[in-house]
Amino acid sequence: MNKRFPMPMPFGWFCIGYGDELAVGEVKNVHYFDRDMVLFRTESGKIGLSDPVCPHLGAHLGHGGTVQGESIRCAFHHWQYDTQGVITDIPYASRIPPKWEGKPCLKTYPVCEKNEVIWAWYHPEDAAPDQEVIELDEIKDPEWVDQERYFWSFDSCPQEIAENGVDVAHFKYIHNMDAVPQGETTFEGHIRRSKVRGPRTMTNAAGEQVVIESGVDVVQNGAGQKWTRFSGMVDYLLQVLVTPVNDERVEVRFAYTHKKYPEDSFEYKTLREGIAATNGQRGLDGDIPIWQNKFHLREPILCDGDGPIMRFRKYFAQFYVGGPYGDEGDMPSDLEAVS
């Protein structure tokens, strides 16, 4: 088994950065979905994402290209293209070539900016988006703090990381929950909702060890948008942003927000401990060594305490053209995998 993941990259909306990382007039080279692209922001604030190759004579738009009004201008002959890839100006020509007048000739990708994130739509056959990024109310709420961000890059794929949310048994053995938590997962179209509840020993404001009911509620919207609401002594929201660089490497961004607490309060201290735990051994850092080295088994041997892993895989299969294994074959149910 030299290829750890037999699945291709799934299609969907994926994070390619944060909005405040791209200034008006800025041009950046980015590499996701196993392809080079050029990201830019026009003078009105609109975002464009295109192939790097100028269709005139092949210059790289990300090297010397500049924003001019609502277009990106190639450094070679100063041809300009708007965010849809349509030629808007050729400074030395009497007219735009008739074949391409008003028509896109530079390949561009659908992009949007929501939840302070820049999202790019990836589809291997360039199909148009069939879903939208969902906006999260907490991020615009003035009673909640600015998002706090973290970043990792390692060898894995979006499906493996998302599957963690329904693998309830690992919460005890990797993340040190006091017991295997009770989980519930529902699937509706491209939306997956998972709820996990379980006891966790914590220290309260009086310095006493108490066992509280800890909750993790996950919503997944397509292959690339996921958020988690944590509940317990304090509540906080986490955007989980997993983006494929290629079919065996991902970038993971965590963006947290929470209600405003005084920094000397017990709630704030508890919140900092919660974020540290979610990032650390009781969270992502505990998972990475597993993800970095594990193999995806098409037909795993499961037991009755494993959670709805095969149901999750059937759900996620819709985000691959031709299915995850290229044959659209039926996967066994959880019951069949256990028996």
N, C-alpha and C positions, 0 to 999 in steps of 0.2 A: 504494500500500500504506500506508493510514493506520493500520491496526491491526497492530501488530508481531506479536502473538501471537493466532492464530485459536483457540487452545484455551481452554476455560473453566478454572476452578480445579479441580485434581484433588481427589479425596476421599482421606481417610486420617487418621492421627494426626499432629498438628502441635504443635510447641512454642509455648506462649503465655506463657512466662516460666519462671523458676526457683522451686523450692519455697520457698527462703528469702526470696524477694521478697514472699511473701504470709503475713502473720502471722496467728495465731489471732485471730478476730474482725474481721479486716480485710475491707473491701469495696472493689473496684476496678472502674473502667470500662475495658474493653478493646475494641479494634476490630480484628478479623481476619475473613477470608472475606467481606469487603465488608458486614459487619454489626456493629452495636453489641451488646455483651454485658456482663454484670455477673459478675464473678468474686469469690467470697468463700470464707472458710475458717471452718468451724463451731468451736464450743468443743472438740469432740473431735479437731479437726484435719482433718476431712473437707472436701474441696473441692467447691464447687458452681459451676456456670456456667449462666447463664440469659439469656433475653431481658431487656431492661431494663424492659419495660412491665408494670406491675402489672395483672393482669386484672380487678381490681375497678373502678377508675375512671381507669386510665391513667397514674398517677404513675410517675416514673422511679426504679427501685429503686436505681440507682447514685448518686442525689443525695439524701442524707439517710437512705438505707436502712442498717440496722444488723443485726448478727448477734445473735440471741437463742437461746442454746443451740445446737440443730442446725438452725435456720431463719434465713432472712433476713426482716427486718421492714420493710415499707413505711413511709415517713415520713408518708404522708398520713392513713391511718386505722388504721395498725398491724396490718394483715393480715400473717400470717406464712406462709412457704412453705419446705418442706424442699428438699434438693438434688435431689429428683425432681420438684419443682414442685407438690407436694400441699399444700393448705391445712392448716396445723397449728393455727392460732388466729385467731379474730376476736374481739377483746376485748369488743365491745359486743353480740355476737349470742348468742342462746340456743342456736343450733346452726349448723353449717356447712351451706350450701345443699345439699340432698340430691343434686342432680345431680352435684356435685363432691366429695362426701364420699369420701375415700380415693382420689380419682382426680387425676392431674396436670392442672392448668389453666394453670400457668405453664410456658412452653416452656423446657426445659433441654437441655443437651448432655452427651454422655458425656465424662468427664474421668478421668485417672489421674495418678499421680505416681510416676515411675520415673527412675532415673539422675539424681536431683536436679532433674528437669525436670517442669513441669506440662504435660501433653499434653491436647489437645482433639481430639475426633473431629469432622471435618467431612464431611458428605455433602449434596449439593444436594437430595436427595429424603428426607433424614432417615432413611436406612436405618441399621440398627444396625451396629456394628463387626463386620467379618468377619476381623479379624486382631488380634493383640495387640502392644503395645510390648515389645521384647526388652530384658531387663536385661543390663547389661555388668558383668562380674565385677570389672574393674579399679577401678571407681568405689567399690566397697565394700571394696577391699583396703587394709588399714592400712599396707602397704608402699608405697602410691602416694599422691601428694600430692592436696590439694583441687584441684578443677577451677579453671582459670584462664580467664576469660571475655572475649570480644570481641564487638562488635556492629557491624553495618552495615545500612543501609536504602537500597535503590535500585530502579530500574525493571527488573524482569525477572519470571520465573515459575519455579516449582519444576522443571519439566521441562528448561528450558534449563540450569539450574545442574547438575542431576544428569547431564545428557548429557556434561558436561565430563569425567567420569570414564572414558568410553569413547572420547573423542576423543584418541587417543594422540599424534597428530602435534603438537598444540598444546603438549605438555609441553616440547618443544625450543624452539619459536618464541616462546612467551609466558613459560615458566618457566625457560628457560636450561639445561635438561638438555643434556649433552654430545652426545646423539644422540636420535633418536626412539626412545623406549623400547619394549620388547616387552611387549605387553599380552595378557591373557587374561580373558575375561568369560564367566560362566555365568549362566543364568536358570533359576529353579525356582519356579513359582507367583509369589507376590508378592515373592520374594527375588532380589536381583541381587548377584553377587559379581564384583568386578573386581580383577585383580592386575596391577600394572605394575612392571617391573624395568628398570633402566637404569643406566649409569655416571654418576657425578657426581664432579667434582674437589673435594677437601676438604683441609684441613690437619689432620694428625694431632697427637698429643700431643708429638711431637718437633719440631714446626714444619715438617714436610715436606709437600709437596704430594703427595697420593696420590689415586688413582682408586678409589673403592669402589663396590660394587653397592648401589644405593639402591632401596628397595622402598616401594610404596604399595598397601596392601590395603584395599579398600572393600567394605563390606556395606551394602546398601540394603534396608530392610524396609518395603515400601509406598512411598507417595509422600512421606511426611514424616519418616521416621526413617532416618538414615544415619550411619555412623561410619567412621573411617579409622584404620588402624594404620600408622605410619611406621616403617621399619627402615633401619638403616645403621650409623653409629657409635653412635647411641643409638636407643632405641625409645620411642615415645610414642603415645598414643591421643587422637583428636580426635572429639568429637561435632559433626557438621555439621547444624545445625538451621535449616532453611529453611521459612519460614511465609508463605503468601500473605496480604497485607493486602487486596488485591483482585486482579483478573485480570491486572494489569500492574505490580504493585509487591510486593516481598517484604521481609521482615526476615530477616537472616542472623545467627545466633549461632554462634560457635565456642567450644567448651568443651574445654580440654586437660587431660590428666592424664598423669603419668609416674611411674616409680619414684623414690624419694627418693635424691638425690645430694647430697653436700656442696657448698655453694655455691662453694667455691674449687677444685672438681675440674674436670678437663678435660671430663668427661662433662656436667657442668652447663652449662659455657660452650657446648659443642656443642649441647646441648638448646636453650639460649636462642637460638642462631643458627638452629636448625631452626624454632622457633616464629616467629621474625621472618621467616624466608624463606617459611613457609607463609602468614603473614598478608600479606607484602609483595609486591614485584614478582614474585618467584618463586612466588607463591601467589595469594591472593584479590585483592589489589590489582591484580595484573596482569590478572585476568579481568574485573574490574568495568567498565572502559571498553568492553570488547567486549560484555558482557551488556547494559549500559545502553543501547546503541545498535543492537544487531543485530536482524535480522528472522528469524522462524522461517519457513523454506522447507519447504513440504510435500513437495516432490520435489527435494531438493538434487542437484547434480552431484557425485559422489564419485569418489575414486580408490582403488587397491588398498592404499594405506597409511593409510587414514583410520580404521580400527578399525570395530567393529560398531555403527555409528550407527543403521542402520535396524532391526537386531535390538533395540537398546535402545528405540527408539521403539515397536516392537510390544509390547515388555514394558510400557512405561509407559502404553500406550493403555488397559490394563485399569483404570486409576484414573480414567477419565472415563466418565460416563454417556453412552452413545451414541457412544463413541469420541472422540478428540481433536478431530475436525472436525465432529462432530455427525451423521455419516452412516455410521459403522461400516465405511467402505470399506477394502478391503485396501491396505496400504502396500507399495511395492516392497521386495524383499529387498536386502541390501547388494550382492549380485552383479548384480541388475538395475539398481541405481542406478549401479554402476561401468561397466556395459557400454554 
